[in-house]
């Protein structure tokens, strides 16, 4: 369990200009999940009240493509959940999705993330993320794999 300290308004305490954390987000599950990894060990970050993440079905329009406004709202909610749990800003994300995206859909999802204050380092399929997170046998393998990829990307960026 992570210990957190918050301001009275619920915002995390910390240096607002400090380095932000990198998290993994699973948009392939029925309810979106967010996780963080430290040393290759990932943990799902739950909402303060224990409620599930946003439903992912409404994130896609009739065409099956991500709705930018709905995706931005979900990513913003997940970023807030992660920031409250970690007690520090979250600035980077690896997103896992149900299947391959074309370039336009990847760009739209990246733009929705940017609008929610997140820089996308990678977009993985659920299968790719699950392989990084311990395999398909674990219910949280996809979000764990995305978090591990986010940790790896952050470490690579820090090395230059």
Secondary structure, DSSP 8 states (H G I E B T S, - for coil): -----B-TTS-B-S-TTS--EEEEEE-SSSB-EEEEEETTEEEE---TT-----BSGGGB-TTSSB-HHHHHHHHHHHHHHHHHHHTS-EEEEEEEESS---HHHHHHHHHHHHHTT-EEEEEEEHHHHHHHTT-TTSTTHHHHHHHHHHHHHHHHHHH-
